[in-house]
Amino acid sequence: MLTESDRTGLWFATWEGEAAAGNTIEFTMTFEQGATAQKMTIVACEPPRHLEVQAADEYGSWHLEINLVAQGAGTSMQFTHHLDASAKLGEIGPGWEYYLDNLMAAHQGSSLPNFDDYFPSQQPFYEMLERS
């Protein structure tokens, strides 16, 4: 669900290119109207535990990390978005809530959530965090 284009496309974005640390791939957001291909650099890929990528667009810098840790019979995922000073949490937070719920729904084979249930209703909570 995190490293194969056809599977990442089920919840976030499809991508093309040679997937290896130091390489650049092109990804296209699956659920964004009019999305165009954008470049993303793979900073680190240490299967099956760690993935780190970086991208930049008109909305800011996207430095993302995913760490997987075995826990009992399952796996815990830690998702980190390293934010720069200009990040707007009120816009970014609800988006990641939506996409991570998309990930769980796609993994479980259940119905995907509706973005309208996340934004703008969660925006005030994330703006409060931005002020703290």
FENVENVEN-V378771 format. One record per residue. N is the residue number from 0. SS is DSSP state (hx for helix, st for strand, lp for the rest). D_CENTER is the distance of its C-alpha to the mean C-alpha in Angstrom with 1 decimal. Layout:
BEGIN
((N,SS,D_CENTER) (N,SS,D_CENTER))
END
This chain:
BEGIN
((0,lp,11.3) (1,lp,9.3) (2,lp,11.7) (3,lp,13.8) (4,hx,13.3) (5,hx,15.1) (6,hx,13.1) (7,hx,9.5) (8,lp,11.2) (9,lp,12.2) (10,lp,9.0) (11,lp,6.6) (12,st,8.6) (13,st,11.8) (14,st,12.9) (15,st,16.4) (16,lp,18.1) (17,lp,19.2) (18,lp,16.5) (19,lp,18.0) (20,lp,17.7) (21,lp,18.9) (22,lp,18.3) (23,st,16.6) (24,st,15.0) (25,st,14.5) (26,st,11.6) (27,st,12.1) (28,st,10.0) (29,lp,11.6) (30,lp,12.1) (31,lp,13.0) (32,lp,16.8) (33,lp,18.2) (34,lp,15.1) (35,lp,16.4) (36,lp,15.4) (37,st,13.9) (38,st,14.3) (39,st,12.0) (40,st,13.9) (41,st,13.5) (42,st,14.8) (43,st,15.4) (44,st,15.2) (45,st,17.5) (46,lp,17.5) (47,lp,17.2) (48,lp,16.0) (49,st,13.9) (50,st,11.3) (51,st,10.8) (52,st,9.9) (53,st,11.0) (54,st,11.3) (55,st,13.3) (56,st,14.3) (57,lp,16.6) (58,lp,14.2) (59,st,14.0) (60,st,12.7) (61,st,9.1) (62,st,9.9) (63,st,7.2) (64,st,8.9) (65,st,9.0) (66,st,12.6) (67,st,14.3) (68,st,17.8) (69,st,20.5) (70,st,22.0) (71,lp,25.1) (72,lp,24.5) (73,st,20.7) (74,st,17.7) (75,st,15.8) (76,st,12.2) (77,st,11.5) (78,st,8.1) (79,st,9.1) (80,st,8.3) (81,st,11.7) (82,lp,13.1) (83,lp,16.1) (84,lp,19.1) (85,lp,18.6) (86,lp,15.2) (87,lp,15.8) (88,hx,14.5) (89,hx,16.0) (90,hx,13.7) (91,hx,10.4) (92,hx,10.8) (93,hx,11.7) (94,hx,8.8) (95,hx,6.3) (96,hx,9.4) (97,hx,9.6) (98,hx,6.4) (99,hx,7.1) (100,hx,10.6) (101,hx,10.0) (102,hx,9.1) (103,hx,12.3) (104,hx,14.3) (105,hx,13.7) (106,hx,14.5) (107,hx,17.5) (108,lp,18.6) (109,lp,18.9) (110,lp,18.5) (111,lp,15.2) (112,lp,15.2) (113,lp,16.3) (114,hx,14.3) (115,hx,17.8) (116,hx,17.8) (117,lp,15.1) (118,lp,16.2) (119,lp,18.6) (120,lp,19.8) (121,lp,17.3) (122,hx,17.7) (123,hx,20.9) (124,hx,19.5) (125,hx,16.8) (126,hx,19.6) (127,hx,21.9) (128,hx,19.6) (129,hx,19.6) (130,hx,23.4) (131,lp,23.8))
END
